[in-house]
């Protein structure tokens, strides 16, 4: 199975399976001299790990990361950084019933059709467990970004669960870390708790929409035509397990606007260009404007549910399946730190690409 890597200069390769001995990431291209240790990466993994509330899978993984290479005396050396996370709470027997059956909504059937072999224990590489490796790599990326652009900040939060959206008039960034849904709306957090609680008890699941904002990103990152910043951000978000749609800025809503309404007007401020709005999501022509970069993605409902579903077997017989095991009733909850990590990896990659090709921005205004 190829294509397990992403990035250009900051390149991440993830490895391992959901029920194997370990998972991890090999990060190549991290600049030397970045201060890093396991605790700094662990902070981000702790935000994603399972079993943190009754609204996530009860699989109990410590998700403790080990740095095996590429770091000496607390700083990166410029050589590949190997990150490893041991799996300690697998229950492979929970999946014995699907050895011969395909789970509707899962990658079981397509993996089998393509490769003729699949790891049915939790889905193997198609499991959301793989995303822990991305979060570990994203933790390293954040520290490198901090060294290059100290004021750059990446924040993710949930804006929709199933049909229920946040009220943006009640947007409170201080609430994001104060509830299990990463939602910046205290009333929505209370409403969603009751809604998801009922779904969880019934053995069902629901999808979600995650919004990611990167502030303090300098203008000039990205390149036309095939190296667009939004192209790589969209690809990174779409590569996350269960993501089915990605939008930048106004996204799909831009199709409902007129050109007059959509174009972000520009005036000159004391420190450079000032935009009247941000329908572009901080990116024009694939290049960052200096505004906040806004990425949104939709996560489908968890396909592993306790509801009987029609399926087929490998031998082509009709069958019924109930997926046992420990699963997220809304996998979008743990997608928030994953999305942040992917944005961090892409932005660092483009910071390095920009530094290598252009150095300082060439076009000066005023």
C-alpha atoms as one frame of an Amber mdcrd trajectory, in Angstrom:
protein
   0.000   0.000   0.000   1.641   3.212  -1.182   0.843   6.903  -0.659   1.103
   7.044   3.120   2.983  10.375   3.042   1.962  14.011   2.647   3.774  17.336
   2.459   6.544  18.763   0.280   9.473  19.939   2.427   7.888  19.080   5.782
   6.921  15.525   4.905   4.940  13.201   7.160   4.613   9.442   6.720   2.196
   7.668   9.050   2.413   3.939   9.742   0.748   1.203  11.765  -2.706  -0.299
  12.191  -5.531   0.149  14.689  -4.951  -3.223  16.364  -1.237  -3.665  15.665
   1.459  -3.239  18.326   1.989   0.461  17.597   1.263   3.365  15.284   3.387
   6.387  14.518   4.789   8.966  12.156   8.119   9.549  10.463   8.649  13.280
   9.935  11.270  14.306   7.406  12.280  17.893   6.689  11.759  19.454  10.095
  14.242  22.341  10.460  17.122  21.735  12.875  17.260  23.461  16.228  13.537
  23.306  17.058  13.064  22.826  20.814  10.973  19.695  21.326  10.364  16.927
  23.827   7.768  14.221  24.332   5.715  16.278  26.793   5.261  19.050  24.233
   3.790  16.585  21.734   1.835  14.722  24.428  -0.159  17.866  25.187  -1.794
  17.690  21.758  -2.291  13.918  21.823  -4.118  14.177  25.138  -6.723  16.375
  23.459  -7.450  13.688  20.834  -7.100  10.460  22.803 -10.130   8.191  23.299
 -12.051   7.679  26.515 -11.893  11.318  27.645 -15.690  11.598  28.036 -18.812
   9.454  27.685 -19.306  10.996  24.229 -16.224   9.326  22.717 -15.140   5.721
  22.262 -14.357   4.028  25.569 -11.224   2.402  24.188  -8.639   3.298  26.844
  -5.420   4.303  25.125  -2.812   6.383  26.928  -1.493   7.541  23.544   1.938
   8.066  25.063   4.368   9.232  22.392   8.033   8.280  22.207  10.619  10.143
  20.143  12.959   7.529  18.684  15.182   9.648  16.433  15.904  13.102  15.079
  16.199  14.879  18.435  19.365  15.472  20.452  19.594  17.357  23.742  16.035
  18.630  23.351  16.364  19.986  19.813  15.692  18.625  16.343  18.798  17.731
  14.372  17.300  18.096  10.882  17.235  14.318  10.407  14.013  12.250  10.291
  12.022  12.394  13.533  10.456   9.048  14.382   7.378   9.221  16.629   5.833
   6.054  18.077   2.599   5.458  20.006   1.991   1.969  21.375  -1.477   0.410
  21.176  -2.359  -0.973  24.604  -6.144  -1.544  24.709  -7.078  -3.483  21.575
 -10.023  -5.887  21.649  -9.634  -7.669  18.341 -12.254 -10.279  19.295 -14.913
  -7.568  18.972 -14.363  -7.724  15.214 -14.469 -11.497  14.655 -18.018 -11.256
  13.272 -16.912  -9.006  10.408 -14.097 -11.266   9.234 -16.295 -12.392   6.343
 -18.722  -9.441   6.227 -18.365  -5.874   4.983 -19.537  -3.047   7.229 -21.795
  -0.565   5.374 -20.215   2.887   5.243 -16.725   1.522   5.980 -13.715   1.013
   3.732 -13.893  -2.766   4.264 -15.371  -3.505   0.858 -13.133  -1.159  -1.156
  -9.949  -2.323   0.610 -10.902  -5.909  -0.212 -11.770  -5.088  -3.842  -8.482
  -3.224  -4.348  -5.960  -5.313  -2.393  -7.594  -8.705  -1.894  -6.566  -8.541
   1.761  -7.711  -6.398   4.687  -7.103  -6.066   8.392 -10.617  -6.463   9.767
  -9.488  -5.726  13.350 -10.907  -2.254  13.723 -10.278  -1.385  10.104  -6.477
  -1.435  10.116  -5.186   1.628   8.253  -8.714   2.907   7.568  -9.383   3.294
  11.303  -9.575   6.737  12.912  -6.836   5.409  15.200  -4.376   6.430  12.457
  -5.107  10.082  13.158  -3.155   9.964  16.432  -0.016   9.806  14.290  -1.062
  12.988  12.505  -1.635  14.779  15.810   1.854  13.783  16.980   3.374  15.170
  13.765   1.229  18.281  14.134   2.630  18.832  17.627   6.123  18.934  16.155
   4.921  21.246  13.363   3.450  23.682  15.899   6.788  24.019  17.698   8.597
  24.661  14.414   5.976  27.278  13.471   6.437  28.918  16.869  10.133  29.333
  16.092   9.468  30.783  12.611   6.299  32.848  13.193   5.760  33.271  16.953
   2.358  34.956  16.667   0.742  32.339  14.449  -2.166  30.520  16.145  -4.333
  27.609  14.979  -7.726  27.009  16.605 -10.380  24.418  15.823 -13.922  24.004
  17.087 -17.203  22.336  16.170 -19.882  24.515  14.555 -22.500  21.874  13.794
 -23.564  18.477  15.135 -26.077  16.721  12.924 -28.721  19.342  12.050 -27.859
  21.536  15.055 -25.657  24.607  14.409 -24.058  27.048  16.806 -25.451  30.547
  17.203 -22.583  32.765  16.055 -24.050  35.663  18.012 -23.180  33.616  21.111
 -19.654  32.780  19.899 -17.341  32.552  22.915 -13.811  31.302  22.244 -13.340
  30.764  25.972 -15.897  27.942  25.847 -13.991  25.831  23.289 -11.876  24.018
  25.894 -14.621  24.059  28.523 -16.907  21.369  27.084 -16.444  17.933  25.488
 -17.565  19.103  22.030 -15.041  21.921  21.447 -18.004  24.211  20.786 -17.746
  28.009  21.296 -21.378  28.298  22.374 -22.357  27.364  25.940 -26.024  26.830
  25.077 -25.175  24.608  22.112 -22.898  22.518  24.333 -25.804  21.843  26.693
 -28.250  21.076  23.882 -25.808  18.801  22.069 -25.065  16.840  25.233 -28.718
  15.828  25.534 -29.015  15.150  21.787 -25.883  12.994  21.549 -26.672  11.231
  24.802 -29.904   9.896  23.331 -28.195   8.860  20.104 -25.457   7.058  22.017
 -27.948   5.113  24.135 -29.827   4.011  21.020 -26.628   2.709  19.402 -26.700
   5.316  16.627 -24.270   8.060  15.514 -24.232  11.476  13.874 -21.940  13.694
  11.804 -20.480  17.129  12.439 -18.880  20.212  10.881 -15.512  21.451  12.146
 -14.116  24.947  11.594 -10.399  25.724  11.748  -8.912  29.215  11.915  -5.227
  30.030  11.483  -4.512  33.613  12.560  -1.242  35.489  12.202  -0.347  33.722
   8.956   1.907  36.009   6.891   0.883  37.052   3.403   2.579  35.256   0.534
   2.324  31.566   1.444   1.294  29.271  -1.393   1.934  29.364  -5.105  -0.019
  29.261  -8.350  -1.145  26.993 -10.002  -0.581  23.556  -8.529   1.008  24.634
  -5.256  -1.949  26.598  -3.924  -2.182  26.859  -0.159  -5.902  26.134  -0.243
  -5.319  23.105  -2.474  -3.012  21.552   0.107  -5.266  22.516   3.020  -8.271
  20.975   1.288  -6.361  17.793   0.472  -5.062  17.535   4.037  -8.532  17.953
   5.524 -10.140  15.565   3.032  -7.543  12.913   3.871  -8.824  12.737   7.467
 -10.892   9.628   8.057 -14.671  10.162   7.621 -14.350  13.652   6.061 -16.702
  14.051   3.098 -16.545  17.784   2.285 -14.137  20.707   2.691 -14.596  24.432
   2.125 -12.404  27.514   2.410 -13.822  30.832   3.616 -17.419  31.286   2.451
 -17.109  27.950   0.693 -20.306  26.640  -0.881 -22.169  29.731   0.271 -20.062
  31.802  -2.139 -22.160  30.351  -4.957 -25.182  32.206  -3.553 -23.451  35.598
  -3.533 -23.053  38.224  -6.229 -19.604  39.389  -7.241 -20.248  42.662  -5.437
 -21.115  40.887  -2.201 -18.373  38.253  -2.390 -15.299  40.367  -3.200 -13.466
  41.459  -0.052 -12.824  45.199  -0.528  -9.341  46.498   0.292  -8.284  49.743
   1.933  -4.897  50.891   3.169  -4.389  50.770   6.908  -1.496  51.958   9.078
   0.203  48.563   8.871  -0.737  47.534   5.343  -3.825  46.313   3.464  -7.111
  46.015   5.365  -9.952  43.849   4.046 -13.624  44.663   4.587 -14.578  40.992
   4.951 -13.079  37.526   4.576 -15.190  35.556   2.138 -11.931  34.324   0.578
 -10.912  32.618   3.809  -7.532  34.357   3.850  -6.400  32.977   0.483  -6.508
  34.582  -2.992  -5.135  32.826  -6.055  -3.795  30.112  -3.795  -1.667  32.614
  -1.823  -2.318  33.797   1.747  -3.478  37.403   2.161  -2.452  37.869   5.790
  -6.044  37.522   6.971  -7.271  34.620   9.058  -7.263  31.382   7.096 -10.618
  29.653   7.540 -11.134  25.975   6.690 -14.313  24.003   7.317 -14.902  20.275
   6.886 -17.824  17.899   7.298 -17.419  14.543   9.046 -19.914  11.798   8.286
 -21.608   9.769  11.049 -19.559   6.920  12.506 -20.401   3.858  10.404 -19.899
   1.399  13.271 -23.290   1.375  14.980 -25.357  -1.093  16.991 -28.225  -0.946
  14.507 -28.656  -4.019  12.251 -27.682  -3.199   8.661 -27.917  -5.148   5.426
 -24.612  -6.179   3.862 -22.910  -8.966   1.928 -20.151 -11.460   2.642 -16.883
 -11.969   0.770 -18.482 -14.971  -0.913 -21.301 -12.764  -2.228 -24.123 -13.828
   0.098 -26.631 -11.376   1.549 -26.252 -10.932   5.311 -27.044  -8.701   8.279
 -24.459  -7.066  10.524 -24.291  -5.271  13.856 -20.898  -3.724  14.503 -19.749
  -4.483  18.018 -16.871  -2.771  19.769 -16.223   0.681  21.226 -16.981   3.503
  18.831 -17.529   7.255  18.791 -21.190   8.315  18.553 -19.845  11.479  16.893
 -16.340  11.045  15.525 -16.331  14.762  14.732 -15.544  15.483  18.395 -12.055
  13.998  18.139 -11.634  15.377  14.613 -11.044  18.875  16.030  -7.423  18.296
  17.213  -6.771  16.211  14.087  -7.870  19.079  11.858  -5.680  21.499  13.796
  -2.705  19.174  13.334  -3.211  18.914   9.584  -3.450  22.697   9.231  -0.233
  23.055  11.258   1.611  20.583   9.023   0.453  22.300   5.818   1.228  25.819
   7.008   4.709  24.823   8.183   5.315  23.099   4.857   4.372  26.294   2.999
   6.427  28.475   5.327   9.464  26.365   4.414   8.606  26.385   0.699   8.203
  30.178   0.771  11.491  30.631   2.630  13.267  28.384   0.136  11.943  30.040
  -3.045  11.271  33.662  -2.107  12.747  34.351   1.319  11.240  37.716   2.218
   8.138  38.888   0.342   9.129  40.703  -2.849   6.114  42.952  -3.417   5.910
  45.977  -1.114   2.806  48.158  -0.698   2.969  51.799   0.375
